[in-house]
């Protein structure tokens, strides 16, 4: 694949969490009635920054709009499979360089304009434009040309093979090419239109009666945004919301378990909690220092402290749901004696001090305090610098002005970002970049899998980052609600099948 560039904001954690005061509660003070005309009130910590998938809308815009307001040529289902959505299928040439997609008939945008191949072309071009902040921008730079021989046909010509190309298109919203002000409005093809967005409070989706497919099973969805997980839990207990998309306060689970009025679902997450080093700067430009820090962290103890019996310890960027997963926890296992030995070899036997830029929202502050305590035991002083999501994006992601940071990365198949030396963590290993390139140009999935396993073993061995744990994907819902997705694939949350008694 082409060299990766800074483009993964949409896939990086809860950058949409605002610093506004908590206002996320139902406007009527209680959950709505059931039936086909029900309003589904969803609690979330991830408010969008804006409504665009190319302008840094963050995790929240994916959660609320993907599949609900905007659709792609192919859909990534909650079980990880893909299937045609706005396309009926595709054909690929023998050399793997030409993909021809056929679009569905009779699809219209919310504005009433008919979907054509020109809209697909402009949507992909917007993702790879220089100013784009799309999560998969760099991956789609493999596209050399997009032809539209007729309104129903789109032909992608690639400059090199891309075995992941159909999968990558599941990320790309198809947007009306004539639409404007997409940071504050929308024009998609999905089963909902955008209602009112009260920033810092709620975002409403309304069922669209002219949808080309099966109509949404509820009339309205209201995302209620919180900046505090405890307040979100209280809103669910009191009936002001119907469900929480991803519980961030595991201490609250017993109250839901004991009440008998809620369903708790522990799905499969792809969200990794990272201690990301700036591999460009001393002392983290030394692999021995990174390995030393990683081995000083008791990840089992950390996971238990944050999530109790939920979640999974991981030893790399690859979650178990990725095809190239291997258990690499032993590469940098918890071993304080190893830490001290490695620091001696790196000339830091007396320890050192660094600043940890820590997002202000849960669970990062608690994780930072745990790391501070653990590393103090091996002579390393951690100065915690708490910053907002917006500050993190500017200081860390854009300007690379940091020594180490905490962040969650939500996407599957995102180990490929370690092949990009310009990414915010600055890991630069030409051999790894070559393996990742070769994997994307592989002719078979088996070949791709083996190359990415090889790359991931090297990345993990180098402790390019410290992968602390895999989040659990805990959805808690009132027993009167069903039909919601339970897995945390890429932070999307399809709302159209949710029903309420």
Secondary structure, 3 states (H helix, E strand, C coil): CCCCCCCCHHHECCCCCCCCCCCCCCCCCCCCCCCCCCEEEEEECCCCCCCCCCCCCCHHHHHHHECCCECCCEEECCCCCEEECCEEEEEECCCCCEEEEEECCCCECCCCCECCHHHHHHHHHHHHCCCCCCCCCCHHHHEEEEEEEECCEEEEEECCCCCCHHHHHHHCCCCCCCCCCCCCCCCCCCCEEEEEEECCCEEEEEECCCCCCCCCCCCEEEEEECCCHHHHHHHHHCCCCCEECCCCCHHHHHHHHHHCCEEEEEECECCEEEEEECCCCCCCCCHHHHHHHHHCCCHHHHHHHHHCCCCECCCCCCCCCCCCCCCCHHHHCCCHHHHHHHHHHCCCCCCEEEEEEEECCCCHHHHHHHHHHHHHCCCEEEEEEEECHHHHHHHHHHCCCCCEEEEEECCCCCHHHHHCCCCCCCCCCHHHHHHHHHHHCCCCHHHHHHHHHHHHHHHHHCCCCEEEEECCEEEEEECCEECCCCCEHHHCCCCCCCEEC
